[in-house]
């Protein structure tokens, strides 16, 4: 209950937070594995667990649990921008760009360790994965609340070799 109270206190008065402000709030929350543990959900219909802890017209807070060696779909966040804090484990964030057919093309990849934040600017296409042997748990803030998110298929590059 303490985490939900902290979220409510910090998020209720927000007007139009940007990624920088969401990161500042995330840092100020002082979220620990013990604090978030009661809100971790097992996957149900998705390859990851998802639990909405707070939602207003302005901002939404979600706990995401990615089991060992699992990943999310390649997705964007619709009209939302956000920030995530890795509370347990390691998160591998893969960034994509949409090609002319609207398929995802690899652009970059980086690891986010426990205690580190991950910005999610509006329009970003990405996939989060857990390369580790233990679960990854993260807390996400989105403004405005998520809506209109889209999933993507990966663009495959084919090379034909002709032997003459």
C-alpha positions in Angstrom: 0.0 0.0 0.0 3.0 2.3 0.6 3.9 2.4 -3.1 0.4 3.2 -4.2 0.2 6.0 -1.6 3.6 7.4 -2.8 2.4 7.3 -6.4 -0.9 9.0 -5.6 0.9 11.7 -3.7 3.4 12.4 -6.4 1.3 12.0 -9.5 -2.1 13.4 -8.5 -1.1 17.1 -9.0 0.7 16.7 -12.3 -0.5 18.8 -15.3 1.5 17.8 -18.4 4.8 16.0 -17.3 7.5 15.4 -19.9 10.0 12.5 -19.9 12.5 14.6 -17.7 9.8 15.2 -15.1 8.7 11.6 -15.1 12.3 10.5 -14.6 12.7 12.9 -11.6 9.5 11.5 -10.0 10.7 8.0 -10.7 14.0 8.7 -8.8 12.2 10.4 -5.9 9.9 7.4 -5.4 12.8 5.4 -4.0 11.2 2.2 -5.3 12.8 -1.1 -3.9 12.2 -4.7 -4.8 10.5 -5.1 -1.4 8.2 -2.2 -2.0 7.1 -3.3 -5.5 6.9 -7.1 -4.7 3.1 -7.1 -3.7 2.3 -5.6 -7.1 4.2 -8.0 -9.4 1.8 -9.9 -11.7 2.5 -13.2 -13.5 1.9 -13.2 -17.3 -1.7 -13.7 -18.3 -2.4 -13.5 -22.0 0.8 -11.6 -22.7 4.4 -12.8 -22.5 4.8 -10.5 -19.5 2.9 -9.5 -16.3 1.3 -6.1 -16.1 -0.4 -4.3 -13.2 -1.7 -0.8 -13.3 -1.2 0.9 -9.9 -2.3 4.4 -10.6 -4.2 6.1 -13.4 -5.5 9.7 -13.8 -6.4 11.7 -16.9 -2.7 12.9 -16.9 -0.5 9.9 -16.0 -0.4 6.2 -15.5 1.9 4.0 -13.4 2.4 0.3 -14.3 4.5 -2.5 -12.9 5.9 -4.8 -15.6 7.2 -8.3 -14.9 9.2 -10.0 -17.7 10.1 -13.6 -16.8 13.6 -15.0 -17.4 14.5 -15.2 -21.1 11.2 -13.5 -22.2 10.4 -10.4 -24.2 7.6 -8.0 -25.0 6.2 -7.5 -28.4 7.8 -4.8 -30.5 5.6 -1.8 -29.8 5.2 2.0 -29.5 3.3 3.9 -26.8 0.7 5.6 -29.0 0.6 9.3 -28.0 2.3 8.8 -24.7 5.9 9.5 -23.5 7.3 7.7 -20.5 10.0 6.6 -18.2 10.8 3.2 -16.6 12.9 2.2 -13.6 14.4 -1.3 -13.4 13.7 -2.5 -9.9 14.9 -6.1 -10.3 17.0 -7.8 -12.9 18.4 -6.5 -16.2 16.4 -5.1 -19.1 17.6 -5.3 -22.7 16.0 -2.4 -24.6 16.0 -2.8 -28.4 15.1 0.3 -30.4 13.5 0.1 -33.9 12.5 2.5 -36.7 9.5 1.9 -38.9 10.3 1.3 -42.6 8.2 2.3 -45.6 5.9 -0.7 -45.0 5.5 0.1 -41.3 7.6 -2.8 -40.2 10.2 -2.6 -37.5 13.9 -2.3 -38.5 16.6 -2.7 -35.9 18.3 0.6 -34.9 20.1 0.1 -31.5 20.2 -1.9 -28.3 21.3 -1.3 -24.7 21.1 -2.8 -21.3 19.4 -1.1 -18.3 20.5 -2.4 -14.9 18.8 -2.4 -11.5 18.3 1.1 -10.3 18.7 2.7 -13.8 15.9 4.5 -15.7 14.9 4.1 -19.2 13.4 7.1 -21.1 10.6 6.4 -23.6 10.1 9.5 -25.7 6.8 9.8 -27.7 7.0 7.9 -31.0 9.7 5.5 -29.8 9.4 1.9 -31.2 11.0 -0.7 -29.0 11.1 -4.1 -27.4 12.1 -4.9 -23.9 13.5 -8.3 -23.1 15.0 -10.1 -20.1 18.2 -12.0 -21.1 18.8 -13.1 -17.5 18.0 -16.3 -15.5 15.8 -14.4 -13.0 12.8 -12.2 -13.5 13.0 -8.5 -14.4 10.6 -6.1 -12.7 10.2 -2.5 -13.7 8.0 0.5 -12.8 6.7 2.6 -15.7 5.2 6.0 -15.8 3.3 7.2 -19.0 1.8 10.6 -19.8 -0.8 10.8 -21.0 -2.0 7.3 -20.0 -1.4 4.6 -22.6 -3.8 4.5 -25.6 -3.4 3.8 -29.2 -0.3 1.8 -28.8 0.7 -0.3 -31.8 2.6 -3.5 -32.2 5.0 -4.1 -35.1 6.4 -7.0 -37.0 10.1 -7.2 -37.6 11.3 -6.3 -41.1 13.5 -9.1 -42.6 16.2 -8.3 -45.0 16.6 -11.0 -47.6 19.8 -11.4 -49.7 19.7 -13.7 -52.7 22.9 -15.4 -53.7 23.1 -16.5 -57.3 25.8 -18.9 -58.3 26.5 -18.8 -62.1 
